[in-house]
Amino acid sequence: MRRSFGSLALLLAVAHPLHGQDRRTQANSTPEAEVFRQTMQALSRMAMVAPSDSALWEAGIRGMIESLHDPYASIFTPVESEAWEEETTGNYSGIGLQITLLNNQITVTAVFRATPANDAGLQVGDVIVGVNEHDASAWGTDMAADSIRGPVGTDVDVRIKRAGFDQPIPFQITRAEVHVPAVSYGVLEGNIGYALLDRVARNAAQEMDAALRELSGARGLIIDLRRNPGGFLDESLMLADIFLEPGSVLASTSQRVDAGNLASREGGAPLDAGEPRMSVESYRDRFPVRVPDLPVVVLVDRFTASGAEILAGALQDYDRALVIGERTFGKGLVQTVMRLPYGRRLRFTTGEWQTPLGRSLHRARDMEMRPLEEDLDTFPRVTTSSGRELLAAGGIFPDIEVADDTLTLVERDLLRIAGEKEVPLGLRLAEFSFGVAKELQAAGEDPTLTPERLDDFLQELTDEGIPRAALDADGVRDWLGWRARMSIAQRMDQVGREADFRMERDPVLREAARMLTSYGSQTALLRAAAERAAPRGASGGF
């Protein structure tokens, strides 16, 4: 089970523990530290309602974090640390399956490449009915995932039910380190390459490089960074490195560092732990550009954050990509994640970063993550080498501003009715699409959905309790068919076709494809965008 941690940090992972364990600190305990220790002892021993020592320590730690007024600071429990590690890296110890509860059965909906499950011969559509000596036919996905995962090198026995076989098939599979890819890609109609980067995880740059090799014959490339929460700083830089010339500044950081550590590295005397030391560092492109002449469009939205903004900002600063969509989140902070004893981690802000042209992309927010009021007319602008002006006001402003599509009132009404009737519409769509996808794959056909099959699905929803009038309302049939076609293509691992279907109701993706079809070079793309004069984006130049 993967737990969402909201916007991923722009991370500098630090392996050593905090310097609270440093002998200098222990030997020179401050008056405040002694007051804190004795206060905790008094409360623990004498308070009428005495919390446990662990509860007092937890409260003290939370108080320290809250005193920072840093909405991104937090401390992870061991379970949260493990989930954070998986989300930010895509790595976990298991066999390489994605499972979903479909028709009340634990169904394999994806088998990742080069994993033990793939090597053993498990297939999409298999139903897990047993794990080790246990009957798993009535389990949920959490129980199944927890039981299948385990230490690297250990074995797990999995029994699956497969169409065409009378009895369950047993598999003994040795667990290994599994990596879930961050990049998926395909080709849209018109021979346009499409790469979806859903997070800046470990190996994301290698995956993007491999995708570009597969898309080498495309006339243009769309990089979709929408809803990308960011990830690792070094991976963000390596992603930008793929598209820019050697020697180019990719980004720079201004970061507070451990004063004692800095002094010891420079051979000086220990410094006062409270004395700040700022380290300013620029990162430069080191490797040859992979696709020098390929026109690139980057898609962003209000959820694009952190490391994804580094990539978009670098490409925009160098006129290397046309940016389409909405103003991004504006998370231009460097966060350090330190290991603590007993499997815990501390995450807090230690600095900020800038784009190659010096734009600080951090947008100020309160502790509830709400943006503070601002006057964009007071913010500075920077100028690219071609003469385009870019606003430096927190977040990336698109060159062409296009809002995402929203649900119509009729579609919202259907979702409300489904909830009232306790019909899990999303799950029913997944189950229906999965069945259609299996039939199409068996017949060797491309993703599609006939009107007859859609009629069958609508009848199933009616039988389950959704009034026919709600399903026959204007636009509902088209909307459900659109969602089903995308889901079918996704189940068939047809990223390009899924994106083709998505374009029917995705104005941002549709505009990107239109621009790449209409203009054959990066210069022509940017000139066309400048002529349109996006309200708060780039203007001038050329």
Buried (B, 14 or more C-beta within 10 A) or exposed (E): EEEEBEBBBBBBBBEEEBBEEBEEBEEEEEEEEEEBEEEBEEBBEEEEEEBEEEEBEBEEBEEBBEEEEBBBBBBBEEEBBBBBBBBBBBBBBBBBBBBBBBEEBBBBBBBBEEBBBBBBEBEBBBBBBBBEEEEBBEBEBEBBBEBBBBEEEEEBBBBBBBEEEEEBBEBEBEBBEBBBBBBBBBBBEEEBBBBBBBBBBBBBBBBBBBBBEEBEEBEBBBBBBBBBBBBBBBBBBBBBBBBBEEEBBBBBBBBBBBBBBBBEEEEEEEBEBEEEBEEEEEBBBEEEBBBEEBBBBBBBBBBBBBBBBBBBBBBBBBBBBBBBBBBBBBBBBBBBBBBBEEEBBBBBBBBBBBBBBEBBBBBEBEEEEEBEEEEEEEEEBBEBEBEBBBBBBBBBBBBBBBEBBEEBEEBEBBEEBBEEBEBEBEEBBBBBBBBBBBEBBEEEEEBEBEEEBBEEBBEBBBEBEBEEEBBEBEEBBEBBBBBBBBBBBBBBBBBBBBBBBBBBBBBBBBBBBEBBBEBEEBEBBBBBBBEEEBEEBBBBBB
